[in-house]
């Protein structure tokens, strides 16, 4: 326990030092939200990756679906790297950076307003973000709480309160710069932690190496060969595909994810960031789900709450010192996600509702003060929900993820890539996402109403796919924007404009 406490305290000190150092660089709203739009490749890539993977992945998804799907759950982590990271960086990073610069947008709601010339869409998007990011944040607190409670026998509530306070302190102090710098440190911790975790789990006597471990899983009478197969059992195909779509394609519409592209320095940083971010996701995501697939070899029977599978496995497989390292890994994964969620949610209220609608002459200093207050409020509300333990981690996360991506994926993706997008098409995409997720979420909470295959991940996936169909269809059938608006939105990239200006100056000389 002494080693764990020392490791934890050292980690906290490092975070606080970064926060207070960053405070000196955070002087304007743009600094607080986007780091002055000067963040490099490594910091942006690690910020994307650490926001992607939180304690929810390790404690909820990896443990639960490693138990239910076996080795095939590893495909979720691989898809997270390919579809959820590499493809999205290639498709969206450059146009998002260019367009948000051109429109001077620092939030997704503000982007929607300027892209689609719709103040109402800005208000709707801000409210959706705030409402659905609260349970998202609560699920992260739950993941941490279960780990502390299962492994270290610490009260669930105390852990979450401590993490909420720590997250609030370094975020309020330094804003996006503090978040990006701590994400870089936390990313390194996560890579070291997962490598150690995989190595120690597969070499334990309970596993006996990868091939022997898979043979032992297949030999469990009530399991059969399906859980040891890379392609899983046919009866689990719908669940596996739903999880891949939700956790990979879903990142394309999450405001806290695409927000990273707003702040990146230039196109060269995007090229490097694509490679770094993809490798990071492959290591973290693949390792988490791969480790979770061996859960049955450590536990004689399924725990009542499958969210506790991974904590129980790690408590058996790792030494106290290594548990301390994994503790820091989970803290790093969770706090980076929490800080991004809090920053995006508070900005949606401060910039898009208060300044954008009610008090348009609000000064920069007042906006920053309001954002810091709202950060604290968001942390508190999320913490209260997590303390109430309203649902399993996976369920809570899936509904939040599905609602946000179902509403925003199509309007944002097509908005930065396609000049034919219309205001009606964007509204249709947002409404479709809500119309699918909210009623099914209510019915799912009743129990026994929905068919077994219509799981929370499946609901979120259906919302995204329907929105991707409805949005372009409605856009094709409705009135297009005039050429002046399209030119304003899609005009030349800033780099090309600067080159052209320089050449013109040379010609005059």
KAHU-V372116 format. One record per run of one state. SS is the DSSP state (@ for helix, = for strand, . for the rest). FROM is the first residue (numbers start at 1). LEN is the number of residues. If there is no record, write none. Layout:
ss | from | len
SS | FROM | LEN
SS | FROM | LEN
//
This chain:
ss | from | len
. | 1 | 1
@ | 2 | 22
. | 24 | 5
@ | 29 | 9
. | 38 | 1
= | 39 | 1
. | 40 | 1
@ | 41 | 12
. | 53 | 2
@ | 55 | 49
. | 104 | 4
@ | 108 | 9
. | 117 | 2
@ | 119 | 33
. | 152 | 4
@ | 156 | 47
. | 203 | 7
@ | 210 | 10
. | 220 | 5
@ | 225 | 4
. | 229 | 5
@ | 234 | 20
. | 254 | 1
@ | 255 | 9
= | 264 | 1
. | 265 | 2
@ | 267 | 26
. | 293 | 2
@ | 295 | 3
. | 298 | 8
@ | 306 | 12
. | 318 | 2
@ | 320 | 39
. | 359 | 5
@ | 364 | 25
. | 389 | 4
@ | 393 | 25
. | 418 | 5
@ | 423 | 24
. | 447 | 9
@ | 456 | 22
. | 478 | 5
@ | 483 | 8
. | 491 | 3
@ | 494 | 15
. | 509 | 1
//
